[in-house]
Structure formats: C-alpha cells, structure tokens
Amino acid sequence: MTALYAASTPTGADRSTNTGAEVVRVAEFLAECPYSHRLPDDPIVAPGLPGASHMHSFFGSRVTNAHTTVTNLLGSASTCSPTVDTSAYWVPTLYRNDQAVEPTGTTFYYLGEGVRDDIIQRTQPLPQGLRIVAGNAKATGTTDPTSIARWSCLHHGEVNPSKDFVTCPADSMLESYLDFPQCWNGRDLDSADHKSHMAYPVNAECPASHPVPVPKLRQVLRYPVTGSTTGLRLASGAGFTMHADFFNAWPTAEMARRTTNCINAIVKCGADGNPS
C-alpha cells in the first residue's frame, strides 16, 4: 500500500507531455454522500443478522440495514449527489470520549490510477451488486501490513500521515483516506472473506488471477476533530482498524457512462458524470 501513503491529493492523475511541459490528466468521477444513519449492522459480513456487528456509520442509501440486498438499494432514497447513486457505503463509527462523531466531508472518488494508461483505457464498469470490504477491522498495529488506514490533517501536509490517528491543528480536520482494490476476478460479486474476488494492482497492472480492471474507489472522510487524539477510537478499535464496506447500486447505464466518458477517456468529471 505504498501508493496510498504517497498520495497527496484525493484524486488520481496520470501524466502526458505537451510542448515539453508536464500536463496532468485525471481520470475521475465522484459522489458526495453525506452521513445517513448508524446501526450495529453489516449486510455484507453479517447479512440478515441485525445487531451482530460493531456500530457502523452509513452513507448513501438511507435504507441500508442487515437485510439489505441490491434490490432494496436500487432506486432507494440516497444522501448522494448524484442521487442516482443509491449505493451503500459504511465504516466503523468514530467516537471521542464515547460520543459518536460523524464526518462532515464525505467524498467517494472513482479513479483511473495506479495502473498503466492502456489499462485505464480498458477499465470496465463496476458490476451492479458488487460487494467489497477494504481494510482490516482486526489489524494489530501500525506495522500490520493488512491495515490500509491512512489518517491525515486537512490542509496541513506538514503533519505526516499515519495508520493511526494524528494530532491536527485547530484550523484543520481529521481526514481518513481508504482505497478499495481495483482488479476484479470477472466472476464473483462477493467472496467468503469479501475480499478474495478483488485484488490491488501489482507493478501497475492487474494480476492474472484478477484480470478485469475496474474504477478504483477512494473514500475520503473528514471529521470535525482536532487536537489531542486522547479518547478517540473506532467502533472496531484503534485508528489502524479503519476499514470500509461498499455495496454497488449504481444504475448500470450511469456507471457505464461515467466509466467510458471519465475513466477510459482520462477526463476529470464532476458528480454529474460530465467533464468538470
């Protein structure tokens, strides 16, 4: 996950040259999905078992609970802009002194990055109903390679990012970045561990076991938290246990349009899926 720590902005970019000058090209579309609700449910890890999970904060679809299926999500009310994104996104709830703190900035970027240009240009849409868990709720420390948590401070790059909580200045916010894998096995919408059907790129390409490139989902959450990290915890534990779940309920045509016009074309698009 070196690339995740190297990222200095929430967007992805590749580079081309123009009369000798470097021109940044970005393959991106996004959804802004504010906080919806909290429940101790997880329809991916513990489907049909309300109350079986630690507390989660849900974004996007307003109907997500332990019994959620893709049919429930499609066409449901959503906090997202664009409203056509009725996907469910969720993370362990953040607490400060046992009081829940919800993020006030919630952006979900869909990116073409981390792989070669020719792979970006043949990236396929995320299949409807795809379910992914990224990160490890049982990570044991900041040196645990299964932790992909990244905490940083908004507008304060001098504060080194960490897998655990960082102390942010008073004029900042505590940020969480998390990248989902972008290589799919081309067959399964889920797997027993909710991870094995997906993989991260190796040497800027998808491994042979997971040959289908799909847009990389990058979750960026900004919490109204500054100062000492004392009293901070996630429902799953320390900061390095940050993880996230994604249940894709984009309309097939909208996901396909954005993938073609924004990712394959290596163009930066807004929430409407049009060039920004």
N, C-alpha and C positions, 0 to 999 in steps of 0.2 A: 504493500500500500504506500510505497514511497511517493507515488504520483499524487496521492491525496494530500499528503503533507506539503508537497511542493506547490500545490495550487494556491495562488494568492488572491484570486477573484472567484466569484461564484459561477462564472461562465467558462465555457470551453472555447478554445481557439486553435486553429492551425494557421500556418503562415505561408504566404506566397510573396514573390517579389514583383515590383513594379518600378521600372526605370532605376533599379539599383536600391530602392528603398523597401524596407520591410512593411508589408501591408497585412494587417491582422484580419483574418476571416473567421467568423464564428458560426458554427452550426448549432442552432439553439431554438427551441420554443419553450414556453413556460406556462405554469399555472400558479396563481396566488390563491392559496386555500387556507383561510383563517381557521382558528380553533372552532370546533363544533361542540364536542361533549367529552365527558370522561366516563369510563366504565372499566370494571375489572374483567374484561372480556378480550378474547383474541380469536376471531373467526378463521385464522389460518392455523395457528398452533393448537388451539383448543376449540375446534368447531362444535357447536351445539352444547357447550358447557358454560353457561353464564356463571360468572364469579370465580372461574377456575384460574384466572391469570392475576398477575400483579396489575396495578392500576395503569391504564393507558389513556393518553390524550389523543383524540381522533380529529382528523382534518378531512375536508372534502365532503363526502356523502354524510348527510345528517342521520341516516338510518342504521349505520353500522353497529352491529352487536354480535353476540356469539353465534347467532343463527344465520348470519349474512351469507348470501350466495350472490353470484354475479347477476342473476335475475333480479334480486332485490335492489342491487345497486343501480342497474341501468334505468335511467330516467328518474332517479330519486332526486329529492332536493339536495342541493350541494352548496357549500360555502365558497366553492371555487370561482374564480374568474379566469377562464371562461366557464359559464355554468354548464356547458356540455360535458365538462369533466366531472363525472359522478363517481370517480374512483374513490377508494378508501385508503387513507394514509394514517398510520399511527405510530406512536413512540411511547416509551415509559414516561409517566408523568414526572416532572421535576418538582422537588419540594425544597423549601427553605424553612428551616425550623418547623417542619411538619405541616407547613401551609403550602398548598399547591400553587405553583407559578406556571402560567401558560405563556407561550411565546406570542409576541405581538407582531412579529415578522415571520411569515410562513411562505416561503417560495420553493416551488418544485420545478427545477430546471431539467429539461430533456435535451441531452447534448450529443453531439458527434465529436468526440475527442478520445484521446488515449489509444487510438488506432490509426493506421495509415489513411491517407486521403482516399485511396481506392476502396478501402473498406468502408469508410464513411459514406462514400457514394453508392454503395450497395447495401447499406443498412436497411433492415426490414422493420416494418411497424411492430410495436409490442402487441402480442396477440391478446385479444379480449379474454378476460378471465385469468390472466397470468397472475400468480401469487408468488411473492418473493419476501424472504426475510434477509436483511443485511445486518451484519454486526453480530455480537455475541453477548447475550444477557448474562452469561456465566463467566465472562472474562475474569481473569485472576489478578490482573495488574497492568500497568502501562507498558510492560515489556512483553505482554502476551500477544503473539502475532495474530491471534484471532480477533483481537479488538481493532476495529476500524474507526473508533471515535476520533473526532477532531474538534477541540474546543478552542475558541479564539475570541478576540475582542473587536467589535465593530469599529472601524476607522482607526485602529491602533495596532498597526503591523509590528510595532516595536515589542509587543507582548508576544513571545514565542508561543505558537500553538502547541497543544498538548493533548494526549489521550484522556487526561483528567481535567477537571475544572481549573480555570485560570482566573487570576485576580484582575478585574477590568477597572479602568479609571471611571470616575463619576460621570463623565460625558460619553460613555460608551454603552454597549450592551454585550451580554454574553452570547456568543454565537456557537451553534452546533452545525458542523458540516458532515454529511454522510453520503457516500457514493454507493449506489447499487451496482451489481455486476451487469455487464452489457453483452455477454455472449450466451446464447440460448442453445440447448441441445436440439431444438427444432421439433420436439415431440411432445414434451410434457408441460402442462400448465402449473404443475406443482410436483414436489417430490417428498419422500418420507421426512427428510430433515428440512424441507422448504428452502433448500439451498443448492442441492446437487444437480438440479436441472439447469442451473446457471453457473457461469464462471467469469472471472475477470480476465482481461487480455494478458497475453504473455508476449513480450517483445513486439508490442504494437499490433498484434493480430489475435484473433480468436483461436483457441486451441482446437485441434481436430475433433476432440470429444464434444465440443460446443461450437459448431461451425457457423451459427447464424448470428450476425451482429444485429443488435437492436439499440435504440437510443439509450444512452446512459442516463439514469435518473439520479440527480443530485438534489438532496434535501438540505435546505438551509433554513434553520430556525434561529430566531433572535429573541432572547429572553430579557425582560426588564430587570436584570440582575447586575449589580456592580459591587466592587469592594470585596471584602473577605469571602472566601469560599466556605468558611465555617458554617455548618448547618445545612449545606447543600447536599442533596442526594437525589438519585433517581429512584423510581419505584423498584427498579431492578438492582440497585446498589450504587456503587461509586460511578464517577463520570465515565470511566473506561468501559462500563457495561452498556453504554448507549447503543441502541440498535433500532431498527425501524422495519415496519411491515408495509407492503404495497399490494393492493388488490386492484388490478386494472379493470376499470369500467368505462374507458373512453369509448365513444361510438366508433365502430370500425372505420367508417369513412373519414371521420375527423382525425383519427390517429394516422391513417394512411396519407391524408392530405398534408399534414404537418411533417411527417417523415419525408415525403417526397420534396416538398417545397422549401423546407428549412434545413433538415439534416442532410439529405442527399445532395442538395444544391449548395450546401455550406453557406447558409444565409442565416442571419440573426433575425428571428421573428418575435413578435410580441405575444400577448396572451390570446389574441385573436387568430394566431397562426399565420399572420401576414408579415412580410418584411417590415422591420421597425426602423 
